[in-house]
Amino acid sequence: MSVSKESANSLQNAYSPSAGLSNQEALKLLFPNLSFLTELERMRIRAGNRIKGLLAGKRRSSSLGGSQEFADYRPYSSGDDIRRIDWNVYGRTGKAFIRQYWDEQELQVSLYIDVSQSMAFGHSDTNKLQYALRLAACLGHIALCGDDRISVRLFRDTIIRELQPLHGRVSSSKLFHFLADAMQQLERDSDSSSPAAIKKFVNMAAPFQTAAALPRRSGSAWVLTDAMFEQGIEETLISLTAAGQQVVLVHLLSPEELSPDLSGELKLIDCELGTGKEVAIGQKLLHEYRSAVAGFQNELKSICAARGASYIFVDTGVSLEETVRHTFLSSHVLNS
């Protein structure tokens, strides 16, 4: 593929950065391979049903309007614009019918990123939190380039940070700066937190229980999480679905979690609760662990299927480009 840097350069020039990161640093933090931006601009977030939005866009909505895509006929009524009468039909039937068209509007895309303590697990090149923020940058840029509208919320036990809705390709600069700043700040918080200072967060539904945490209009909601909660996963899907969202649950795990390289007498610490447990790790226990992880993935997949949500598993050991190009496209949540 021939690499064009035009998109990356235009985004760098569009930045109005806050103190800390320069334009180039923010982009490189989120996109180690800047040429991938060009490829993302050709993709679109898939919307399965007709949608309703606020602004004109490129999506077919459930409302009828003035686009050029034909929807249906209806009988002429007094006061209708006679320019919309189909005279060919009138010539065949002797009756006047009005042509109706689908109104084209934008898709509302809501990105929810789990920033709880367990998301910080993983080596620097497989860290789940960094991976999730980079995925959000990809998804947000795809949406904005497709004339869709996006919002971003970072959550723990509450929504801790929020980016108000953005629209238009030029807004990608604000999105990238928000995510890059969050990445640096969350890394600093994680490094400075002592086990005693960690706030216990075991109920995923907690941050979604307020109306302000939910999208105000129907659209597509993406939840990026490692799903390491004692409860609340299904309740979260119910809340988002009730808010008119087509939900995509992106389940991230690191290679160290999928196949841990551990052996001997160890004390394992729960990074969310701060509690520990001494265990003797051998091949039998590792086999049981891998079976439990696979069982948990299947359970999440079943919960999503029952609630009409899409489930996508992501191994953070796989490159970001491969996840977007293959995993997301093959799951039919993106169109190329």
Disulfide bonds with the S-S distance in Angstrom:
none
